[in-house]
Amino acid sequence: MRISTFARHLREGAKNVARNGWMTFASISAISISLFVLGIFLMLALNVNRLADQFESQIEIRVYLDVKVNEQQRTAVQNDIAAIPDVRKVTFVSKEEGLTILREKMGDEGKDLLDGFEGDNNPLNDSFTVEVTDPRLVGQVAEQIKAIDARNNPPLLYKINYGKGTVETLFKITDIVRNIGLVFVLLLAFTAMFLISNTIKITIVARRREIGIMKLVGATNGFIRWPFFIEGALLGLIGSAIPVAVLLWGYAEFLKYTKLPLSLMLIQLIPLRELVLIVPVLLLGIGIMIGIWGSLLSVRKFLKV
């Protein structure tokens, strides 16, 4: 295609968007509203998935040593655990550190309740905090640690705790939440595509006489399609740019107002800079694709004269 011909198609497509008034407004409105709803659910699903990842990342194994374990044995146990392929990090927590952590968790009540338990009166055990490469492997890694300790005579471990039962339930809940979010987003995406394409089809159908005349005077199918192709792309671009701008502005304001309360709850939402790399690309891509698709499907029906 010549550059001059393409420039002509581009001008005609832009003119069609400008001169079709209410039909253009209807198409852009349908695209904007549909993609706005889709964008809200998309951002919600992304944040729910982020929260699920945060909860899963906090899962770890706590390995308590027997009180009779000496330093040499403790080092050997730590090296054995660290050698397990799925273990990412092993951190030693002395009973003194454990008592300090317990005081911090209990707050003001812990200061009075735990007084007098320092030194030899400390009832806690030395322990290891074991972080794994995949939170879903905590049960498997815990069993491997038990198997390692079973070779010791006598056993060097007092207890292994990773919240068995609770962890499995958490994984089931997060899987359900993720799947529900994915299903909702996909359903909304297909609904948006259906509504938008039908609205654009109505826009093109209203100009079937124009297409028929162009066909009768000898215009090729490609010559007729290109202006509508460009028109559909422009409708999709404009209609998707509006909800993208509103959604990003709204999300930025939402982060400002919820930053302090959510930080107190230790909940971290997806930063705006990360959403900018996801939401605009998806919504703009969907809008332009549907605009082109709806235009071409409708024009094709009237090319057989």
PyMOL commands that set and color helices and strands:
alter all, ss='L'
color gray80, all
select helices_A, chain A and resi 3-19+21-57+71-82+95-106+108-113+119-121+135-150+166-205+208-216+221-264+272-275+279-301
alter helices_A, ss='H'
color red, helices_A
select strands_A, chain A and resi 61-65+87-93+127-132+157-161
alter strands_A, ss='S'
color yellow, strands_A
deselect
rebuild
show_as cartoon
